Amino acid sequence: MIQYKRVYEPTDVDEGHRVLVDRLWPRGCRKDALGRAAWLREVAPSDGLRKQFCHDPALFNEFRLLYRAELAAHPEHWQGLLEMARKGNLTLLYAARDEVHNNAVVLAEFLEEELERNDPPSSPVCYAGEL
């Protein structure tokens, strides 16, 4: 399961692998406060895209498309996250105040789609009529 939450929220026991997916370190957050969480700066939106979006909800749909294009162009940045998600829970940490319009939401959607696309079919019967 892939989930996302603000980095400032308390840790839950069922979060599994915790990964900070922001390009910049969160303000007011000490590095030891994240415990064993990993920080994958390279999976975050590019500086140009981040500045262009500027957390404006009106620009979120365009941001989503451009960020997904960046992700598609660099699978080496997120392949490890797929492996973590396959092994158990994965929690993407972000610092943005907006819990609906942020890069972790887009990344979680993207990763879920990749998991579905790469997983083998559940059974041959599911695809019997598609041949």
Secondary structure by P-SEA (a helix, b strand, c coil): cbbbbbccccccccccbbbbccccccccccccccccccccccccccaaaaaaacccccaaaaaaaaaaaaaaacccccaaaaaaaaacbbbbbbccccccccaaaaaaaaaaaaaaaaccccccccccccc
